[in-house]
C-alpha cells in the first residue's frame, strides 16, 4: 500500500511540476530584463539623435526596438527626411537592423 501511495504521489507531483517547469523555459519570443533595458536605451538614443537633427521632424517619428532591431514609423514631409531618419538609426550604437516604415506625406 505504501508503494502505491508513493507512486501516485510522484505522478501527481509530475503533473503539477511539468507545466511550471515548461512555463519557465526561455523562448525566442521573450526578452530578458537586460535585453529590455538595452532596447529601451537604443530607442532613447535614436530619439535623441532625431531630435538633435534639424532636418528631421522627430515628433512625427515613432521608434520601437526589439532585440536590437529598430522600427521607424510615422510620417515625414519628404523622402530626404525619411532617408535621414533611417541613416541616424543605422549609425546608432547597438542597432542590429532598421525597418523603415516611415510614410512621406502627400504634398
C-alpha positions, -999 to 999 in steps of 0.1 A, spaced: 0 0 0 29 24 8 44 19 -26 11 26 -43 6 58 -24 42 69 -31 38 62 -68 5 80 -70 21 110 -52 50 110 -76 27 110 -106 6 139 -91 38 158 -84 49 153 -120 16 166 -133 18 197 -111 55 204 -117 57 198 -155 36 228 -165 55 250 -141 89 239 -154 80 244 -191 64 278 -184 97 290 -171 116 278 -202 131 307 -222 117 311 -257 130 330 -287 100 354 -285 108 365 -249 134 391 -239 154 390 -207 154 420 -184 188 430 -198 176 429 -234 146 450 -224 168 477 -209 192 475 -239 162 481 -263 149 510 -242 184 525 -243 187 521 -281 152 537 -285 162 567 -264 195 571 -283 178 571 -317 151 595 -305 176 619 -290 196 619 -323 164 625 -343 156 655 -320 191 669 -324 189 667 -362 174 699 -377 163 681 -409 140 655 -393 107 662 -376 114 639 -346 79 644 -331 64 626 -361 88 596 -360 80 567 -337 109 544 -327 104 509 -314 132 485 -306 131 447 -302 163 427 -296 183 455 -313 161 457 -343 147 492 -347 114 500 -364 107 536 -376 71 545 -382 51 577 -386 50 605 -412 77 627 -426 75 657 -450 98 644 -478 119 615 -489 151 632 -476 137 632 -441 128 595 -444 164 586 -456 180 608 -429 159 592 -401 170 557 -413 206 567 -415 205 581 -380 190 549 -367 215 527 -386 245 545 -372 233 544 -336 254 521 -313 237 488 -306 213 488 -336 214 455 -355 189 464 -382 164 491 -392 129 486 -406 120 520 -421 82 521 -423 81 559 -424 55 574 -448 61 605 -468 31 629 -465 15 638 -498 21 675 -506 
